[in-house]
């Protein structure tokens, strides 16, 4: 993974981790359910963005190399399986 993308993914995941800690506190404090739900959606968006960055780098790196080496079918199947889970 490119260093800039790696840093972006790490920052997104650390932000999501911090927000999760906040959501736990909000829940423990019996905060308003809608506010908690909004924070959960924010964390999901961060995780989605980080996952897309990881997948993008996988396609541009691992999959591209596998295609050059004539071994792309397995990598393509991996991407299809991930997309299938992502869509559900």
N, CA, C and O atoms as a GROMACS GRO file, in nm:
protein
  352
    1UNK      N    1   0.085  -0.117   0.000
    1UNK     CA    2   0.000   0.000   0.000
    1UNK      C    3   0.090   0.124   0.000
    1UNK      O    4   0.191   0.128   0.070
    2UNK      N    5   0.052   0.222  -0.078
    2UNK     CA    6   0.128   0.347  -0.081
    2UNK      C    7   0.124   0.412   0.057
    2UNK      O    8   0.024   0.404   0.128
    3UNK      N    9   0.233   0.475   0.092
    3UNK     CA   10   0.247   0.535   0.225
    3UNK      C   11   0.138   0.638   0.253
    3UNK      O   12   0.086   0.645   0.365
    4UNK      N   13   0.103   0.719   0.154
    4UNK     CA   14   0.000   0.821   0.176
    4UNK      C   15  -0.136   0.756   0.203
    4UNK      O   16  -0.210   0.801   0.291
    5UNK      N   17  -0.167   0.651   0.129
    5UNK     CA   18  -0.294   0.581   0.152
    5UNK      C   19  -0.292   0.508   0.286
    5UNK      O   20  -0.393   0.503   0.356
    6UNK      N   21  -0.178   0.452   0.320
    6UNK     CA   22  -0.164   0.383   0.449
    6UNK      C   23  -0.190   0.480   0.564
    6UNK      O   24  -0.262   0.448   0.659
    7UNK      N   25  -0.133   0.599   0.555
    7UNK     CA   26  -0.154   0.701   0.658
    7UNK      C   27  -0.300   0.742   0.665
    7UNK      O   28  -0.356   0.759   0.773
    8UNK      N   29  -0.363   0.757   0.548
    8UNK     CA   30  -0.504   0.794   0.544
    8UNK      C   31  -0.591   0.687   0.612
    8UNK      O   32  -0.679   0.720   0.692
    9UNK      N   33  -0.565   0.561   0.580
    9UNK     CA   34  -0.642   0.451   0.638
    9UNK      C   35  -0.623   0.449   0.790
    9UNK      O   36  -0.719   0.434   0.865
   10UNK      N   37  -0.499   0.463   0.835
   10UNK     CA   38  -0.472   0.462   0.979
   10UNK      C   39  -0.543   0.578   1.048
   10UNK      O   40  -0.602   0.559   1.154
   11UNK      N   41  -0.539   0.695   0.989
   11UNK     CA   42  -0.608   0.810   1.048
   11UNK      C   43  -0.759   0.789   1.054
   11UNK      O   44  -0.823   0.822   1.154
   12UNK      N   45  -0.815   0.735   0.947
   12UNK     CA   46  -0.959   0.708   0.946
   12UNK      C   47  -0.996   0.606   1.053
   12UNK      O   48  -1.095   0.623   1.124
   13UNK      N   49  -0.916   0.501   1.066
   13UNK     CA   50  -0.945   0.398   1.165
   13UNK      C   51  -0.928   0.450   1.308
   13UNK      O   52  -1.007   0.415   1.396
   14UNK      N   53  -0.828   0.534   1.330
   14UNK     CA   54  -0.810   0.592   1.463
   14UNK      C   55  -0.924   0.686   1.498
   14UNK      O   56  -0.970   0.691   1.612
   15UNK      N   57  -0.971   0.761   1.398
   15UNK     CA   58  -1.086   0.848   1.420
   15UNK      C   59  -1.209   0.766   1.453
   15UNK      O   60  -1.284   0.799   1.545
   16UNK      N   61  -1.230   0.657   1.378
   16UNK     CA   62  -1.344   0.569   1.404
   16UNK      C   63  -1.334   0.510   1.545
   16UNK      O   64  -1.434   0.500   1.615
   17UNK      N   65  -1.214   0.471   1.584
   17UNK     CA   66  -1.194   0.415   1.718
   17UNK      C   67  -1.232   0.517   1.825
   17UNK      O   68  -1.299   0.484   1.923
   18UNK      N   69  -1.189   0.641   1.807
   18UNK     CA   70  -1.224   0.746   1.902
   18UNK      C   71  -1.374   0.769   1.907
   18UNK      O   72  -1.432   0.788   2.014
   19UNK      N   73  -1.436   0.768   1.791
   19UNK     CA   74  -1.582   0.786   1.788
   19UNK      C   75  -1.653   0.669   1.854
   19UNK      O   76  -1.755   0.688   1.921
   20UNK      N   77  -1.602   0.547   1.836
   20UNK     CA   78  -1.662   0.431   1.902
   20UNK      C   79  -1.656   0.445   2.054
   20UNK      O   80  -1.752   0.415   2.124
   21UNK      N   81  -1.541   0.491   2.103
   21UNK     CA   82  -1.530   0.515   2.247
   21UNK      C   83  -1.634   0.617   2.292
   21UNK      O   84  -1.694   0.603   2.399
   22UNK      N   85  -1.654   0.720   2.211
   22UNK     CA   86  -1.755   0.820   2.242
   22UNK      C   87  -1.895   0.763   2.241
   22UNK      O   88  -1.978   0.799   2.325
   23UNK      N   89  -1.923   0.675   2.148
   23UNK     CA   90  -2.055   0.612   2.140
   23UNK      C   91  -2.080   0.525   2.263
   23UNK      O   92  -2.190   0.523   2.317
   24UNK      N   93  -1.977   0.455   2.305
   24UNK     CA   94  -1.991   0.373   2.426
   24UNK      C   95  -2.024   0.462   2.546
   24UNK      O   96  -2.113   0.430   2.625
   25UNK      N   97  -1.952   0.573   2.559
   25UNK     CA   98  -1.981   0.666   2.669
   25UNK      C   99  -2.122   0.722   2.659
   25UNK      O  100  -2.194   0.731   2.759
   26UNK      N  101  -2.161   0.759   2.538
   26UNK     CA  102  -2.296   0.813   2.518
   26UNK      C  103  -2.401   0.710   2.561
   26UNK      O  104  -2.501   0.745   2.625
   27UNK      N  105  -2.379   0.586   2.526
   27UNK     CA  106  -2.474   0.480   2.560
   27UNK      C  107  -2.477   0.458   2.710
   27UNK      O  108  -2.584   0.443   2.769
   28UNK      N  109  -2.359   0.457   2.773
   28UNK     CA  110  -2.352   0.440   2.918
   28UNK      C  111  -2.421   0.555   2.991
   28UNK      O  112  -2.477   0.536   3.100
   29UNK      N  113  -2.417   0.673   2.932
   29UNK     CA  114  -2.478   0.792   2.993
   29UNK      C  115  -2.625   0.809   2.955
   29UNK      O  116  -2.687   0.910   2.989
   30UNK      N  117  -2.679   0.710   2.885
   30UNK     CA  118  -2.820   0.715   2.841
   30UNK      C  119  -2.852   0.839   2.760
   30UNK      O  120  -2.955   0.903   2.781
   31UNK      N  121  -2.763   0.874   2.668
   31UNK     CA  122  -2.785   0.989   2.583
   31UNK      C  123  -2.897   0.959   2.484
   31UNK      O  124  -2.940   0.845   2.469
   32UNK      N  125  -2.944   1.062   2.418
   32UNK     CA  126  -3.054   1.054   2.324
   32UNK      C  127  -3.022   0.955   2.212
   32UNK      O  128  -2.917   0.962   2.150
   33UNK      N  129  -3.114   0.863   2.189
   33UNK     CA  130  -3.093   0.753   2.094
   33UNK      C  131  -3.057   0.802   1.954
   33UNK      O  132  -2.970   0.743   1.889
   34UNK      N  133  -3.121   0.905   1.908
   34UNK     CA  134  -3.095   0.956   1.774
   34UNK      C  135  -2.951   1.009   1.763
   34UNK      O  136  -2.886   0.990   1.661
   35UNK      N  137  -2.904   1.073   1.868
   35UNK     CA  138  -2.766   1.121   1.869
   35UNK      C  139  -2.667   1.004   1.862
   35UNK      O  140  -2.566   1.011   1.793
   36UNK      N  141  -2.697   0.899   1.935
   36UNK     CA  142  -2.613   0.780   1.932
   36UNK      C  143  -2.615   0.719   1.791
   36UNK      O  144  -2.511   0.682   1.738
   37UNK      N  145  -2.732   0.709   1.734
   37UNK     CA  146  -2.747   0.653   1.600
   37UNK      C  147  -2.668   0.733   1.496
   37UNK      O  148  -2.605   0.676   1.408
   38UNK      N  149  -2.673   0.864   1.507
   38UNK     CA  150  -2.598   0.949   1.414
   38UNK      C  151  -2.448   0.923   1.425
   38UNK      O  152  -2.377   0.920   1.324
   39UNK      N  153  -2.400   0.903   1.545
   39UNK     CA  154  -2.258   0.875   1.565
   39UNK      C  155  -2.220   0.737   1.509
   39UNK      O  156  -2.112   0.720   1.454
   40UNK      N  157  -2.310   0.642   1.525
   40UNK     CA  158  -2.286   0.509   1.468
   40UNK      C  159  -2.276   0.519   1.315
   40UNK      O  160  -2.188   0.457   1.255
   41UNK      N  161  -2.364   0.597   1.254
   41UNK     CA  162  -2.358   0.616   1.109
   41UNK      C  163  -2.228   0.683   1.067
   41UNK      O  164  -2.173   0.651   0.962
   42UNK      N  165  -2.180   0.777   1.148
   42UNK     CA  166  -2.053   0.844   1.118
   42UNK      C  167  -1.937   0.745   1.121
   42UNK      O  168  -1.848   0.751   1.035
   43UNK      N  169  -1.937   0.655   1.218
   43UNK     CA  170  -1.832   0.554   1.226
   43UNK      C  171  -1.840   0.459   1.106
   43UNK      O  172  -1.738   0.422   1.048
   44UNK      N  173  -1.960   0.421   1.069
   44UNK     CA  174  -1.977   0.334   0.953
   44UNK      C  175  -1.921   0.401   0.827
   44UNK      O  176  -1.858   0.335   0.744
   45UNK      N  177  -1.943   0.530   0.812
   45UNK     CA  178  -1.892   0.603   0.696
   45UNK      C  179  -1.739   0.604   0.696
   45UNK      O  180  -1.676   0.589   0.591
   46UNK      N  181  -1.679   0.623   0.812
   46UNK     CA  182  -1.533   0.620   0.822
   46UNK      C  183  -1.478   0.483   0.785
   46UNK      O  184  -1.378   0.473   0.713
   47UNK      N  185  -1.541   0.378   0.835
   47UNK     CA  186  -1.497   0.242   0.804
   47UNK      C  187  -1.515   0.212   0.655
   47UNK      O  188  -1.430   0.147   0.594
   48UNK      N  189  -1.624   0.259   0.599
   48UNK     CA  190  -1.648   0.238   0.456
   48UNK      C  191  -1.540   0.307   0.373
   48UNK      O  192  -1.487   0.249   0.278
   49UNK      N  193  -1.509   0.430   0.409
   49UNK     CA  194  -1.406   0.504   0.335
   49UNK      C  195  -1.270   0.437   0.348
   49UNK      O  196  -1.196   0.426   0.250
   50UNK      N  197  -1.236   0.392   0.467
   50UNK     CA  198  -1.106   0.326   0.486
   50UNK      C  199  -1.102   0.194   0.408
   50UNK      O  200  -0.999   0.162   0.348
   51UNK      N  201  -1.211   0.120   0.408
   51UNK     CA  202  -1.216  -0.006   0.334
   51UNK      C  203  -1.201   0.018   0.184
   51UNK      O  204  -1.131  -0.057   0.116
   52UNK      N  205  -1.266   0.121   0.132
   52UNK     CA  206  -1.254   0.151  -0.011
   52UNK      C  207  -1.110   0.186  -0.048
   52UNK      O  208  -1.062   0.149  -0.155
   53UNK      N  209  -1.042   0.258   0.040
   53UNK     CA  210  -0.902   0.291   0.014
   53UNK      C  211  -0.816   0.165   0.013
   53UNK      O  212  -0.729   0.150  -0.073
   54UNK      N  213  -0.839   0.076   0.107
   54UNK     CA  214  -0.765  -0.051   0.111
   54UNK      C  215  -0.791  -0.132  -0.016
   54UNK      O  216  -0.698  -0.184  -0.077
   55UNK      N  217  -0.917  -0.141  -0.055
   55UNK     CA  218  -0.951  -0.218  -0.176
   55UNK      C  219  -0.892  -0.154  -0.301
   55UNK      O  220  -0.846  -0.225  -0.390
   56UNK      N  221  -0.894  -0.022  -0.309
   56UNK     CA  222  -0.836   0.048  -0.423
   56UNK      C  223  -0.688   0.014  -0.435
   56UNK      O  224  -0.639  -0.016  -0.544
   57UNK      N  225  -0.618   0.019  -0.324
   57UNK     CA  226  -0.476  -0.013  -0.326
   57UNK      C  227  -0.452  -0.160  -0.360
   57UNK      O  228  -0.353  -0.193  -0.427
   58UNK      N  229  -0.540  -0.247  -0.316
   58UNK     CA  230  -0.528  -0.389  -0.349
   58UNK      C  231  -0.541  -0.409  -0.500
   58UNK      O  232  -0.464  -0.484  -0.560
   59UNK      N  233  -0.638  -0.343  -0.558
   59UNK     CA  234  -0.660  -0.356  -0.702
   59UNK      C  235  -0.542  -0.299  -0.780
   59UNK      O  236  -0.493  -0.361  -0.875
   60UNK      N  237  -0.496  -0.181  -0.740
   60UNK     CA  238  -0.385  -0.117  -0.812
   60UNK      C  239  -0.251  -0.187  -0.788
   60UNK      O  240  -0.159  -0.174  -0.868
   61UNK      N  241  -0.240  -0.260  -0.679
   61UNK     CA  242  -0.115  -0.328  -0.648
   61UNK      C  243  -0.122  -0.477  -0.674
   61UNK      O  244  -0.074  -0.526  -0.776
   62UNK      N  245  -0.182  -0.548  -0.581
   62UNK     CA  246  -0.184  -0.696  -0.586
   62UNK      C  247  -0.253  -0.752  -0.710
   62UNK      O  248  -0.200  -0.841  -0.776
   63UNK      N  249  -0.370  -0.699  -0.740
   63UNK     CA  250  -0.447  -0.752  -0.853
   63UNK      C  251  -0.375  -0.721  -0.984
   63UNK      O  252  -0.364  -0.807  -1.071
   64UNK      N  253  -0.327  -0.599  -0.997
   64UNK     CA  254  -0.256  -0.560  -1.120
   64UNK      C  255  -0.134  -0.650  -1.142
   64UNK      O  256  -0.109  -0.695  -1.253
   65UNK      N  257  -0.059  -0.675  -1.036
   65UNK     CA  258   0.059  -0.761  -1.046
   65UNK      C  259   0.020  -0.905  -1.081
   65UNK      O  260   0.085  -0.970  -1.163
   66UNK      N  261  -0.085  -0.954  -1.018
   66UNK     CA  262  -0.131  -1.090  -1.047
   66UNK      C  263  -0.174  -1.104  -1.193
   66UNK      O  264  -0.148  -1.207  -1.255
   67UNK      N  265  -0.239  -1.001  -1.247
   67UNK     CA  266  -0.279  -1.005  -1.387
   67UNK      C  267  -0.156  -1.008  -1.478
   67UNK      O  268  -0.154  -1.081  -1.578
   68UNK      N  269  -0.054  -0.930  -1.445
   68UNK     CA  270   0.070  -0.931  -1.523
   68UNK      C  271   0.136  -1.070  -1.520
   68UNK      O  272   0.193  -1.115  -1.619
   69UNK      N  273   0.125  -1.135  -1.403
   69UNK     CA  274   0.189  -1.266  -1.386
   69UNK      C  275   0.103  -1.381  -1.437
   69UNK      O  276   0.142  -1.497  -1.426
   70UNK      N  277  -0.014  -1.349  -1.492
   70UNK     CA  278  -0.103  -1.452  -1.542
   70UNK      C  279  -0.178  -1.527  -1.433
   70UNK      O  280  -0.228  -1.637  -1.455
   71UNK      N  281  -0.184  -1.466  -1.314
   71UNK     CA  282  -0.250  -1.530  -1.200
   71UNK      C  283  -0.365  -1.444  -1.145
   71UNK      O  284  -0.392  -1.442  -1.025
   72UNK      N  285  -0.429  -1.374  -1.233
   72UNK     CA  286  -0.529  -1.277  -1.190
   72UNK      C  287  -0.663  -1.335  -1.151
   72UNK      O  288  -0.739  -1.270  -1.078
   73UNK      N  289  -0.694  -1.454  -1.196
   73UNK     CA  290  -0.828  -1.510  -1.171
   73UNK      C  291  -0.860  -1.519  -1.022
   73UNK      O  292  -0.970  -1.484  -0.980
   74UNK      N  293  -0.764  -1.566  -0.942
   74UNK     CA  294  -0.788  -1.579  -0.798
   74UNK      C  295  -0.811  -1.442  -0.734
   74UNK      O  296  -0.899  -1.426  -0.649
   75UNK      N  297  -0.733  -1.342  -0.775
   75UNK     CA  298  -0.748  -1.207  -0.719
   75UNK      C  299  -0.882  -1.147  -0.759
   75UNK      O  300  -0.945  -1.078  -0.679
   76UNK      N  301  -0.924  -1.173  -0.881
   76UNK     CA  302  -1.053  -1.123  -0.927
   76UNK      C  303  -1.165  -1.186  -0.844
   76UNK      O  304  -1.260  -1.117  -0.805
   77UNK      N  305  -1.156  -1.315  -0.818
   77UNK     CA  306  -1.256  -1.384  -0.736
   77UNK      C  307  -1.260  -1.326  -0.594
   77UNK      O  308  -1.367  -1.311  -0.536
   78UNK      N  309  -1.142  -1.295  -0.539
   78UNK     CA  310  -1.137  -1.233  -0.406
   78UNK      C  311  -1.212  -1.100  -0.404
   78UNK      O  312  -1.287  -1.072  -0.312
   79UNK      N  313  -1.190  -1.020  -0.507
   79UNK     CA  314  -1.259  -0.890  -0.516
   79UNK      C  315  -1.409  -0.910  -0.530
   79UNK      O  316  -1.487  -0.839  -0.466
   80UNK      N  317  -1.450  -1.004  -0.611
   80UNK     CA  318  -1.593  -1.033  -0.628
   80UNK      C  319  -1.654  -1.075  -0.495
   80UNK      O  320  -1.763  -1.030  -0.461
   81UNK      N  321  -1.586  -1.162  -0.420
   81UNK     CA  322  -1.637  -1.205  -0.289
   81UNK      C  323  -1.649  -1.090  -0.192
   81UNK      O  324  -1.746  -1.080  -0.118
   82UNK      N  325  -1.550  -1.002  -0.191
   82UNK     CA  326  -1.556  -0.885  -0.102
   82UNK      C  327  -1.671  -0.794  -0.143
   82UNK      O  328  -1.747  -0.747  -0.057
   83UNK      N  329  -1.685  -0.769  -0.272
   83UNK     CA  330  -1.794  -0.683  -0.320
   83UNK      C  331  -1.930  -0.742  -0.287
   83UNK      O  332  -2.023  -0.670  -0.252
   84UNK      N  333  -1.941  -0.875  -0.296
   84UNK     CA  334  -2.066  -0.941  -0.261
   84UNK      C  335  -2.101  -0.914  -0.115
   84UNK      O  336  -2.217  -0.886  -0.084
   85UNK      N  337  -2.004  -0.922  -0.026
   85UNK     CA  338  -2.028  -0.893   0.116
   85UNK      C  339  -2.056  -0.745   0.138
   85UNK      O  340  -2.138  -0.708   0.221
   86UNK      N  341  -1.988  -0.663   0.064
   86UNK     CA  342  -2.001  -0.517   0.077
   86UNK      C  343  -2.141  -0.470   0.038
   86UNK      O  344  -2.198  -0.380   0.100
   87UNK      N  345  -2.195  -0.532  -0.064
   87UNK     CA  346  -2.325  -0.492  -0.116
   87UNK      C  347  -2.440  -0.537  -0.025
   87UNK      O  348  -2.543  -0.470  -0.017
   88UNK      N  349  -2.421  -0.648   0.044
   88UNK     CA  350  -2.528  -0.702   0.129
   88UNK      C  351  -2.552  -0.617   0.251
   88UNK      O  352  -2.638  -0.649   0.333
   0.00000   0.00000   0.00000
